[in-house]
Amino acid sequence: MRLEVLNDRVAIELDAPETETPGGIVLPDNAKTKATRGVVVSAGPGNLNSWGKRQPLLVKKGDRVIIGQYVGDEVEVGECTFRIVKEEDILAKVE
């Protein structure tokens, strides 16, 4: 199955949430936070501007990004889970 997002949307495959602290303490399930880093797997063509031309996105497939903890919608495609967000919800690209 193929996932293709529209307009200014981006599909992100999130990294697994951290299960222990840097000091080695194992976190219980209720203390784990949602993952906020991941890889862009699909990016839309961009929104139309006021002149009717597409405004391309600043991120592309393969970019590592940081997003807000509670933004976007989680969707399952096959066995994979993705978070679909608007480009404006992406906080940063990670090199």
Secondary structure, DSSP 8 states (H G I E B T S, - for coil): ------TTEEEEEE-----B-TTS-B--GGG-----EEEEEEE---EE-TTS-EE--S--TT-EEEE-TT-SEEEEETTEEEEEEEGGGEEEEE-
